Amino acid sequence: MWAIGQCGLTDLKCGVKVWLHLMVPMLRVRALSGYAIDYLEKLFIKHEDLRPAYSVIGFRDFFPILDVVFSSRSNLPVSQQRKLIELYPKVKMVAFGDKADCLRNFFPSFLARVGTGSSAALQTELLSCLVTCLSKDIHCFSIWRQMYIKHMKQSSILLEYLLFHWVTLSNTLDKKVLRETTRAFSITNEELAAQGKKEDMEGYEKCVAACTSLLQKLSNSGFPWLLVFLGLVTVIVGIFTFDVYTSQGFKGSKTYRFLEDSGLLDFFIQVWLRIELYSRIVYNWLAENIPYYYAKVCEFCGPYLLLVWSKLKAFWTLLVEATQAQRDWLAIKIPECLNWIDAKVPWLWSSIKHYSSLIWSGIWYYSIWLWEHLVYSLHMAGIWLQENVFTGNLSLENMSKTLSSWLAVTQEYTGALVKWCIGVWSGKNN
């Protein structure tokens, strides 16, 4: 194994083939599994660019590796199992490659393995891989439609997974194709119910509920407030422009007559004159006092600032002179130390980089997991409040009616207050 594995030190593709055909079967042998895992780790440390080995691991070779990695009955020691799980993302990257059309070969096997009594970790990985296939290869949707009836239980689990993680997955999937696929599933469900076969299909009820919820999420879109606002502004500006253009000036327009008849024009003119007056007062005050206060600040603070600056320069000069010998020593010893580390432990820096990336990917994964569960918990809390607290007089419908009536009353009193203010203002000016 050692002699044949030496080719992988210079050629990643050859090394992956050796590991796949010679060492993967040894993972089930307790005495040899450690060497096989260490060899794979050295391959990935030695070759950071995995592109030469893309698609070397076919879909038939990938699933035995997947079973070994996530098997709960594995003979591997805990430390080796953990190391193999850390290396698994790169193995999957090599297997999937950079061609999206190869994922359609993996999709049927991934879907068939869901919900077959596997461990929770393997179940999560299978569902994650299925989502990856759907997001990167649109042809997987058509394969899913063909497999739906025979794999209804697995499809229900996948649909529920999409619903549970909808916040993070909605932006990765083609919503148009997903909507068409879900509608096709709904039509198939109705046909099965009409034929009386739904009792024989395991997972039928879950599929019906999941399809209904998923179609609601795909059809519901937030109210386009920004679009409505821009449209309203555009219409108002267009009407105003047309009115001024057809009246050959602003003073002859209907807008001008409306503002004049309602008293708003005089009110706006008075407001503008007041704004202009106080703006001029503020500007004159600033123009007169800023130079005076600036001179006072410079006169008071200038000597102190110059003193602080001179002290800082003297301190920096003293520090540079006092540490000259130490800096010269460090300039000589640091490169020597780095060269010594490279000579004694040549794999150290690549290992640090490798494990740092693994730690970061773990932090990122669990952060996403925590966020998804937090969103789900808040959603469930909202449903509970709606069903147990916001009922009767506190129901959303009654609160909406109360709020609407309160807004109507507020609008009425606000209009009366504006009219009263305009009247008082006009009386003072007269």
ZAMARGU-4260 file (C-alpha; in steps of 0.2 Angstrom, whole numbers, plus 5000, padded with zeros to 4 digits):
<rodrens>
0) 5000/5000/5000 | 5014/5012/5004 | 5024/5008/4988 | 5008/5010/4977 | 5003/5026/4986
5) 5019/5035/4982 | 5012/5040/4965 | 4999/5051/4973 | 5012/5062/4980 | 5015/5070/4963
10) 4998/5066/4954 | 4982/5069/4963 | 4971/5059/4951 | 4982/5044/4952 | 4982/5045/4971
15) 4963/5046/4972 | 4962/5031/4961 | 4974/5021/4972 | 4965/5026/4987 | 4948/5022/4979
20) 4952/5005/4973 | 4965/4999/4985 | 4962/5008/5002 | 4943/5010/5003 | 4940/4991/5005
25) 4953/4992/5019 | 4942/5005/5029 | 4933/4990/5035 | 4949/4982/5042 | 4953/4989/5059
30) 4972/4986/5057 | 4973/4995/5040 | 4959/5008/5041 | 4971/5021/5050 | 4984/5021/5036
35) 4970/5023/5022 | 4963/5038/5031 | 4980/5046/5034 | 4984/5043/5016 | 4969/5052/5010
40) 4973/5067/5022 | 4990/5068/5015 | 4983/5069/4998 | 4972/5083/5001 | 4986/5092/5011
45) 4998/5090/4997 | 4986/5095/4983 | 4975/5110/4987 | 4968/5111/4970 | 4956/5096/4968
50) 4951/5100/4950 | 4963/5087/4942 | 4954/5073/4952 | 4936/5079/4948 | 4924/5064/4943
55) 4937/5051/4947 | 4925/5045/4960 | 4909/5039/4951 | 4892/5038/4958 | 4894/5019/4960
60) 4910/5021/4970 | 4904/5036/4980 | 4890/5027/4990 | 4901/5014/4998 | 4912/5028/5005
65) 4896/5037/5011 | 4890/5022/5020 | 4907/5020/5029 | 4908/5038/5034 | 4891/5040/5042
70) 4888/5022/5047 | 4884/5020/5065 | 4890/5002/5066 | 4907/5006/5059 | 4922/4997/5066
75) 4933/5012/5065 | 4939/5020/5081 | 4931/5037/5086 | 4946/5047/5081 | 4947/5039/5064
80) 4928/5041/5061 | 4929/5060/5066 | 4944/5062/5054 | 4935/5053/5040 | 4920/5065/5042
85) 4931/5080/5041 | 4939/5074/5025 | 4922/5069/5018 | 4917/5086/5010 | 4933/5086/4999
90) 4928/5068/4994 | 4911/5074/4989 | 4918/5088/4980 | 4929/5076/4970 | 4915/5065/4966
95) 4903/5079/4961 | 4916/5088/4951 | 4912/5104/4942 | 4900/5098/4929 | 4882/5100/4935
100) 4875/5087/4923 | 4884/5073/4932 | 4873/5076/4948 | 4858/5068/4939 | 4867/5051/4941
105) 4868/5053/4960 | 4850/5060/4962 | 4841/5043/4961 | 4852/5034/4973 | 4851/5048/4985
110) 4832/5049/4985 | 4831/5030/4986 | 4841/5030/5002 | 4831/5043/5012 | 4821/5036/5026
115) 4828/5018/5026 | 4832/5017/5044 | 4849/5026/5042 | 4857/5037/5055 | 4852/5055/5058
120) 4868/5061/5052 | 4867/5051/5036 | 4849/5056/5033 | 4854/5075/5035 | 4868/5072/5022
125) 4857/5063/5010 | 4844/5077/5010 | 4858/5090/5009 | 4865/5081/4994 | 4847/5080/4986
130) 4845/5099/4988 | 4863/5102/4980 | 4857/5091/4965 | 4841/5101/4963 | 4849/5118/4964
135) 4864/5114/4952 | 4856/5102/4940 | 4838/5107/4934 | 4836/5090/4926 | 4835/5082/4943
140) 4817/5089/4945 | 4811/5078/4930 | 4820/5063/4938 | 4811/5067/4954 | 4794/5067/4945
145) 4797/5050/4937 | 4802/5043/4954 | 4788/5051/4964 | 4775/5037/4964 | 4787/5023/4969
150) 4797/5034/4981 | 4782/5043/4989 | 4789/5041/5007 | 4806/5048/5002 | 4798/5062/4993
155) 4788/5067/5008 | 4803/5068/5018 | 4812/5079/5005 | 4797/5090/5004 | 4796/5092/5023
160) 4815/5096/5023 | 4812/5110/5010 | 4798/5117/5020 | 4808/5117/5036 | 4824/5125/5028
165) 4814/5136/5017 | 4822/5152/5023 | 4840/5147/5018 | 4835/5136/5003 | 4822/5147/4994
170) 4836/5157/4986 | 4846/5142/4979 | 4832/5133/4970 | 4824/5138/4954 | 4806/5143/4960
175) 4798/5141/4943 | 4803/5123/4941 | 4800/5119/4959 | 4782/5126/4957 | 4779/5116/4942
180) 4786/5100/4950 | 4775/5103/4966 | 4760/5106/4955 | 4763/5089/4946 | 4765/5080/4963
185) 4748/5088/4968 | 4740/5082/4952 | 4747/5065/4954 | 4740/5065/4972 | 4723/5069/4966
190) 4724/5055/4953 | 4729/5042/4966 | 4715/5048/4977 | 4702/5047/4963 | 4708/5029/4959
195) 4707/5024/4977 | 4726/5020/4979 | 4730/5032/4992 | 4728/5020/5006 | 4742/5009/4998
200) 4754/5023/4997 | 4766/5026/5012 | 4768/5044/5015 | 4753/5050/5004 | 4746/5061/5018
205) 4762/5069/5021 | 4765/5072/5003 | 4748/5081/5001 | 4751/5092/5016 | 4769/5096/5011
210) 4764/5100/4993 | 4750/5112/4999 | 4761/5121/5011 | 4775/5122/4998 | 4764/5129/4984
215) 4757/5142/4997 | 4775/5148/5000 | 4779/5148/4982 | 4764/5158/4977 | 4764/5170/4992
220) 4774/5186/4989 | 4776/5201/4999 | 4766/5216/4995 | 4776/5227/4983 | 4775/5243/4993
225) 4790/5251/4985 | 4783/5248/4968 | 4766/5255/4973 | 4775/5270/4980 | 4785/5273/4964
230) 4770/5271/4953 | 4760/5283/4964 | 4774/5296/4963 | 4775/5293/4944 | 4757/5296/4942
235) 4756/5311/4953 | 4771/5319/4944 | 4764/5314/4927 | 4747/5322/4931 | 4755/5338/4937
240) 4766/5339/4922 | 4752/5337/4910 | 4741/5350/4920 | 4755/5363/4919 | 4759/5359/4900
245) 4741/5360/4895 | 4738/5376/4905 | 4754/5384/4898 | 4761/5388/4915 | 4759/5384/4933
250) 4748/5399/4937 | 4735/5394/4925 | 4734/5376/4930 | 4721/5367/4939 | 4734/5363/4953
255) 4737/5381/4956 | 4718/5385/4957 | 4716/5370/4969 | 4730/5376/4980 | 4724/5394/4980
260) 4706/5390/4984 | 4710/5378/4998 | 4722/5391/5006 | 4736/5379/5005 | 4746/5390/4993
265) 4746/5405/5005 | 4751/5393/5019 | 4765/5386/5009 | 4771/5403/5004 | 4771/5409/5022
270) 4780/5393/5027 | 4793/5396/5014 | 4795/5414/5019 | 4798/5409/5037 | 4810/5396/5032
275) 4820/5408/5021 | 4820/5421/5035 | 4827/5410/5048 | 4839/5402/5037 | 4846/5419/5033
280) 4847/5424/5051 | 4856/5407/5055 | 4868/5410/5040 | 4872/5428/5045 | 4876/5422/5063
285) 4887/5408/5057 | 4896/5419/5045 | 4900/5432/5059 | 4904/5420/5074 | 4913/5405/5066
290) 4929/5415/5062 | 4929/5422/5079 | 4927/5406/5089 | 4939/5397/5077 | 4952/5410/5081
295) 4948/5408/5100 | 4950/5389/5099 | 4966/5390/5090 | 4973/5403/5102 | 4969/5392/5117
300) 4972/5375/5110 | 4986/5378/5098 | 5001/5378/5110 | 4995/5363/5119 | 4993/5353/5103
305) 5010/5358/5097 | 5017/5353/5113 | 5008/5336/5112 | 5014/5333/5094 | 5032/5337/5099
310) 5032/5325/5114 | 5025/5311/5103 | 5039/5314/5090 | 5052/5314/5103 | 5044/5298/5111
315) 5044/5289/5094 | 5062/5294/5090 | 5067/5287/5107 | 5058/5271/5105 | 5065/5268/5088
320) 5083/5271/5094 | 5080/5260/5110 | 5074/5245/5101 | 5086/5246/5086 | 5096/5231/5092
325) 5081/5220/5096 | 5073/5224/5079 | 5089/5219/5070 | 5090/5203/5080 | 5072/5199/5076
330) 5075/5203/5057 | 5089/5190/5057 | 5081/5176/5068 | 5063/5176/5062 | 5068/5171/5044
335) 5079/5158/5052 | 5066/5151/5063 | 5053/5150/5048 | 5066/5141/5038 | 5069/5129/5052
340) 5051/5125/5054 | 5049/5122/5035 | 5064/5110/5036 | 5058/5101/5051 | 5039/5101/5049
345) 5036/5105/5031 | 5017/5101/5032 | 5014/5112/5047 | 5007/5128/5037 | 4997/5118/5026
350) 4989/5108/5040 | 4985/5124/5050 | 4977/5131/5034 | 4967/5115/5031 | 4961/5113/5049
355) 4957/5132/5050 | 4946/5130/5035 | 4938/5114/5043 | 4935/5124/5059 | 4927/5139/5049
360) 4916/5127/5039 | 4910/5119/5055 | 4906/5136/5063 | 4897/5141/5047 | 4887/5125/5046
365) 4881/5126/5065 | 4878/5145/5063 | 4866/5141/5049 | 4858/5126/5059 | 4856/5138/5074
370) 4848/5151/5063 | 4836/5139/5055 | 4830/5132/5071 | 4828/5149/5078 | 4817/5154/5063
375) 4807/5138/5065 | 4805/5141/5084 | 4799/5159/5081 | 4787/5152/5068 | 4780/5139/5079
380) 4778/5152/5093 | 4769/5164/5082 | 4757/5150/5077 | 4754/5146/5096 | 4751/5164/5100
385) 4738/5165/5085 | 4729/5149/5091 | 4730/5152/5110 | 4732/5171/5113 | 4726/5181/5099
390) 4708/5174/5099 | 4691/5182/5102 | 4693/5201/5105 | 4712/5199/5102 | 4710/5190/5086
395) 4719/5198/5071 | 4703/5202/5062 | 4696/5212/5077 | 4712/5220/5080 | 4713/5225/5062
400) 4695/5232/5062 | 4699/5242/5078 | 4715/5249/5071 | 4706/5254/5055 | 4693/5263/5065
405) 4706/5272/5075 | 4715/5277/5060 | 4699/5284/5052 | 4695/5294/5068 | 4713/5300/5069
410) 4713/5306/5050 | 4696/5315/5054 | 4704/5325/5069 | 4720/5328/5059 | 4710/5336/5045
415) 4701/5346/5057 | 4717/5352/5066 | 4725/5357/5049 | 4710/5367/5044 | 4710/5376/5061
420) 4729/5379/5060 | 4726/5387/5042 | 4712/5397/5049 | 4722/5404/5063 | 4737/5407/5052
425) 4726/5417/5039 | 4718/5427/5053 | 4735/5432/5060 | 4741/5437/5043 | 4726/5448/5040
</rodrens>
